[in-house]
Amino acid sequence: MQGMSYPSDLTDDQWKLLEPVFNAPGKRGRKHSDDLRAVVDAMLYIAQTGCQWRYLPASFGPWTRVWSQFRRWSRNGTWASALTVLHAAARGSEGRAERTPSMVVIDTHLARGASNGGLTFHDRGGPFGRTKGAKRVVAVDVTGLPVAALVVPASTHENRASELMLEHLDQQGLSDRLELVLVDRGVTAAAARTLGRDHDIEVRRVGWDDKQPAFRPIRHAWRVEVAHGRLGRSRRLAKSFENTTSSATGWLQVACIATTLRHMSREQARLHRVAGAA
């Protein structure tokens, strides 16, 4: 099994970009052993394949090592920091002059809870409270790439979910240039005004006045729907299997990181093809 690689593994350039986040120095010196890259690769592998902890391939090392590190990074915000760094790099590769966006789109997706999911945050939500699970909140910019992600109980109202996301964007230093936030009409008009006043931005509700069965994209807002669809390809997110919001948020952020890494790899390959043709 030694030396085996998987499509989800980090490349050398990707690891060079992310290592400062995962291996940040502490007051007591070095915190991690030499297997840190393999640990990150293992988490990307689990996010993509949905592999259970005890079925993790031996090439990644003991599953308990990976599990304990995942819990630590989910609780201390390391995954959120990694996503912030990666998103800034992705914007640079897209030719964007600024590392942070001036507009984001926020939307939620209701994930059904698995039978072994935790009772600490799996509750009933959605239309008429029919779905028991968790609510995934994602913000994307104009490129369609995830800027930030959170998971809250399914019963959380859209007003509160949007408020928590805006607070999270502030904490991650992503609101310096932020001017416009698009939300769907699950957010009330009064709440949109309040959020805009509290965060000194424009919060605009978007949606169609007439109901039709066919999907009709809304300018810019459709990008968050595409992002949710891409994240759904991560098998770990097929349902909400987690017992806590921190763990569920961690896996959602890992999936966002994996989506961004794939996008950057495709963009780099495209540039190589263009350069070769020239």
Number of C-alpha atoms within 10 A of each C-alpha: 8 7 7 8 12 11 11 18 18 19 13 9 8 14 16 11 14 18 14 12 17 18 15 12 12 8 6 6 8 10 11 12 8 7 12 16 18 16 20 21 21 26 26 23 23 21 25 22 15 16 16 11 15 11 9 19 15 11 13 23 14 14 18 12 13 21 15 10 17 21 13 15 17 20 15 11 15 19 26 27 19 19 26 22 19 22 26 18 16 21 20 14 14 12 8 14 10 11 16 20 23 17 20 27 25 26 24 24 16 21 24 22 25 15 11 10 17 17 13 11 22 27 20 19 21 18 7 7 11 10 18 21 28 29 30 22 23 28 28 28 23 16 16 19 22 29 29 28 26 23 30 24 22 25 19 16 17 21 19 14 23 24 20 16 20 21 13 17 20 14 10 17 12 19 21 11 14 18 16 17 24 20 24 17 16 14 21 15 14 10 16 22 15 15 20 19 12 10 16 13 18 17 25 17 16 15 14 11 7 5 8 8 5 6 8 10 12 11 8 17 23 15 23 24 20 14 19 20 12 13 24 17 15 23 16 24 21 15 17 26 21 24 16 18 21 20 19 24 23 26 27 28 29 28 28 28 26 23 19 21 20 13 14 20 14 12 15 13 12 12 13 12 11 10 9 8 7 6
